């Protein structure tokens, strides 16, 4: 059972789903549109329960998820959404002990997810050329207690990266195709490359650049998330959804001078092999 302690971040969900992310402080209080909640009523008590404001209104007190933390960062720019971040962690094979470069830092939302994946023995190297953006990202990581796993660097990545032989590298910059040689030098052989861009012409430029710079197994994907209203009597899609937020491009650093055709996934209008039942498993 998770018990709330002083300095913990706690998610309060009030009537009609209104959310408050608070850091518990002895003697402090959270003022809401439905009354005041005393922090002392939460400290030392188990989470996953209902608490009431001084007006008697019910709130759920929960441990925040990585999704909650990402969506709660103080942002100066658009963030990489959790629907992409979770997929990035899987596609780039990130786990405890991995060494990862990201550029740029943005508001630190992706760095937060990356740090949680590779901690406690891994390391994130986050490059950002805009000092104001980097300061905000550092504050966001400090706020959730993850700054010790992220090394922030103020640098135009056109000058290259300090690190070599890293396991993965992710670019969230305007023209990622301009930094592929720098990316190759930083990645280990077979290392994971990823990027996110918002438009199709950027995808075309990046894919062409990846081919020129001898990256293999190039993939282009888009993720759409469609939530539903969780009401049993009238289950239906929500009125709004997080639609297009960007195109994801993944590739691997290949050491061969020439990449065989089979180094890239098959491109066909026919069903993908991934759609077929796994061999040995009865559907």
C-alpha positions in Angstrom: 0.0 0.0 0.0 1.4 3.4 -1.0 1.4 5.9 2.0 1.8 9.6 1.3 4.8 11.3 2.8 5.8 14.9 3.2 7.4 16.2 0.0 5.5 13.6 -2.1 3.7 14.7 -5.2 0.0 13.7 -5.0 -2.7 13.9 -7.7 -6.1 15.1 -6.4 -9.1 14.5 -8.7 -12.2 16.4 -7.7 -15.8 16.4 -8.9 -16.2 16.4 -12.6 -12.6 15.3 -13.1 -10.8 18.6 -12.1 -7.2 17.8 -11.3 -4.7 19.3 -8.9 -1.0 18.2 -8.6 0.3 19.1 -5.1 3.5 18.6 -3.2 2.7 17.7 0.4 3.9 20.1 3.0 3.0 19.9 6.7 0.6 22.6 7.7 -0.2 23.6 4.1 -3.5 23.5 2.3 -4.9 23.3 -1.2 -7.6 25.7 -2.2 -10.0 24.4 -4.9 -13.2 25.4 -6.5 -14.9 22.8 -4.2 -13.3 23.8 -0.9 -10.0 23.5 1.0 -8.0 20.3 1.5 -5.5 20.2 4.3 -2.2 18.5 3.4 -2.0 17.1 7.0 -5.1 15.0 6.1 -3.0 13.2 3.5 0.4 12.9 5.0 0.9 9.5 6.6 -2.3 8.2 5.0 -2.6 5.6 2.2 -3.2 6.8 -1.3 -5.9 5.5 -3.5 -8.7 6.7 -1.3 -11.3 9.5 -1.1 -10.7 12.6 1.0 -13.1 15.5 1.5 -12.7 19.2 1.4 -14.0 21.5 4.2 -17.2 21.8 2.2 -17.6 18.0 2.2 -16.8 17.6 -1.5 -15.1 14.3 -2.4 -11.6 14.1 -4.0 -9.5 11.1 -5.0 -6.0 11.2 -3.7 -3.7 9.2 -6.0 0.0 8.6 -6.8 0.6 10.4 -10.1 1.6 8.3 -13.1 4.3 9.2 -15.6 1.5 10.3 -17.9 0.2 12.7 -15.2 3.6 14.1 -14.6 4.3 14.7 -18.3 0.9 16.5 -18.8 1.6 18.7 -15.7 4.9 20.2 -16.7 5.1 23.9 -17.1 5.4 24.3 -20.8 6.8 27.1 -23.0 6.3 25.0 -26.2 4.3 22.0 -27.4 5.4 18.9 -25.6 5.8 15.4 -26.9 2.6 13.7 -25.7 2.5 10.6 -23.6 0.9 8.6 -26.5 4.2 9.1 -28.4 6.5 9.0 -25.4 5.4 5.6 -24.3 5.9 4.2 -27.9 9.3 5.9 -28.1 10.5 4.0 -24.9 9.5 0.7 -26.5 10.8 1.3 -30.0 14.2 2.6 -28.7 14.5 -0.3 -26.2 15.0 1.9 -23.1 15.5 0.4 -19.7 17.6 0.8 -16.6 21.2 1.6 -17.4 20.8 2.8 -20.9 22.6 6.0 -22.1 20.4 8.3 -24.2 20.8 11.7 -26.0 17.8 13.9 -26.7 17.7 17.3 -28.5 16.1 19.7 -27.9 15.0 19.6 -24.3 11.8 21.6 -24.9 9.8 21.7 -21.6 11.4 18.5 -20.4 8.3 16.2 -20.8 10.2 13.6 -22.9 13.3 13.8 -20.7 11.0 13.0 -17.7 9.7 9.9 -19.4 13.2 8.9 -20.6 14.7 9.4 -17.1 12.0 7.2 -15.5 12.8 4.4 -18.0 16.6 4.4 -17.6 16.9 5.2 -13.8 18.7 4.5 -11.5 21.8 3.5 -13.4 21.1 5.1 -16.8 21.7 8.7 -18.0 19.9 11.2 -20.2 21.9 13.9 -22.0 19.6 16.6 -23.0 20.7 19.3 -25.4 19.0 22.7 -25.9 20.3 25.9 -27.5 17.6 28.2 -26.0 18.6 29.2 -22.4 15.0 30.1 -21.3 13.7 26.7 -22.5 16.4 24.8 -20.8 15.9 26.6 -17.5 12.2 25.7 -17.6 13.0 22.0 -18.4 15.5 21.9 -15.5 12.9 23.2 -13.1 10.3 20.7 -14.4 12.7 17.8 -13.8 13.7 19.1 -10.4 10.1 19.4 -9.4 9.5 15.7 -9.9 12.8 14.6 -8.4 14.4 13.3 -11.6 17.1 16.0 -12.3 19.9 13.7 -11.0 19.3 11.4 -14.0 19.4 14.1 -16.7 22.5 16.1 -17.7 21.4 19.3 -19.5 23.7 20.9 -22.0 23.4 24.3 -23.6 24.7 23.7 -27.2 23.9 24.1 -30.8 24.0 20.4 -31.8 25.4 21.4 -35.1 28.7 21.4 -33.2 28.2 17.8 -32.4 27.5 15.8 -29.2 30.0 15.2 -26.4 29.0 11.6 -25.9 29.9 8.5 -28.0 28.6 4.9 -28.1 25.2 5.9 -26.6 22.4 3.4 -26.9 19.8 5.7 -28.3 19.4 9.2 -29.6 16.1 11.2 -30.2 15.8 14.5 -32.1 12.9 16.8 -31.5 14.2 19.7 -33.6 13.0 21.6 -36.7 15.4 20.1 -39.3 16.7 16.8 -37.9 18.2 15.8 -41.3 20.8 18.5 -40.7 22.2 16.6 -37.7 22.5 13.0 -38.9 26.2 12.9 -39.2 26.5 14.2 -35.6 24.0 11.5 -34.6 26.0 8.8 -36.3 29.1 9.8 -34.4 27.3 9.7 -31.1 25.5 6.4 -31.5 27.0 2.9 -31.0 26.8 0.4 -33.8 23.2 -0.7 -34.1 22.1 2.1 -31.9 18.5 3.4 -31.9 17.7 6.7 -33.7 14.3 8.4 -33.4 12.8 11.7 -34.3 9.4 13.5 -34.3 8.3 16.1 -36.9 4.9 17.6 -37.5 4.7 17.7 -41.4 5.1 15.3 -44.2 7.7 17.3 -46.1 9.9 17.1 -43.0 9.4 13.3 -43.0 10.5 13.1 -46.6 13.6 15.2 -45.9 14.5 13.1 -42.9 14.0 9.7 -44.6 16.2 10.8 -47.5 18.8 12.0 -45.1 18.8 8.8 -43.2 19.3 6.8 -46.4 22.3 9.1 -47.3 23.9 8.7 -43.9 23.6 4.9 -44.0 20.9 4.3 -41.4 18.9 1.2 -41.8 15.5 -0.3 -40.8 13.7 3.1 -41.3 10.2 3.3 -40.1 7.6 6.1 -40.3 4.5 6.0 -38.0 1.7 8.1 -36.7 -0.3 7.5 -33.5 -3.9 8.6 -32.9 -5.5 8.2 -29.5 -9.3 8.0 -29.3 -10.7 8.1 -25.7 -14.2 6.9 -24.8 -16.6 8.2 -22.2 -16.6 5.5 -19.4 -20.4 5.5 -18.9 -21.7 1.9 -19.2 -25.2 3.0 -20.2 -24.0 5.2 -23.1 -20.5 4.2 -23.9 -19.3 6.3 -26.9 -16.2 8.2 -28.1 -15.3 11.4 -26.2 -16.2 14.7 -27.9 -12.5 15.5 -28.4 -9.4 13.5 -29.0 -5.7 14.0 -29.3 -5.3 13.5 -33.0 -2.2 14.4 -35.1 0.6 15.6 -32.9 3.5 14.5 -35.1 5.1 11.8 -37.2 7.5 9.4 -35.6 10.6 8.2 -37.5 12.8 5.4 -36.3 16.0 3.9 -37.6 19.1 2.0 -36.6 22.8 3.0 -37.1 24.3 0.5 -39.6 28.0 0.0 -39.8 28.0 -1.5 -43.3 29.0 0.7 -46.2 26.0 -0.5 -48.2 22.6 -1.4 -46.7 20.9 -4.4 -48.2 17.3 -3.9 -49.3 16.1 -6.2 -46.6 17.6 -3.8 -44.0 14.3 -1.8 -44.2 10.9 -3.1 -43.2 8.8 -4.5 -46.2 6.6 -1.8 -47.8 3.5 -3.2 -49.3 -0.2 -2.6 -49.6 -0.8 -6.1 -48.5 -1.2 -7.1 -44.9 2.0 -6.8 -42.8 3.5 -10.0 -41.4 2.9 -8.3 -38.0 -0.8 -8.7 -38.6 -0.5 -12.5 -39.0 -0.8 -14.9 -36.0 2.6 -15.5 -34.3 4.0 -18.9 -35.3 3.3 -21.5 -32.7 0.4 -19.6 -31.1 -3.2 -20.7 -31.8 -5.4 -17.6 -32.4 
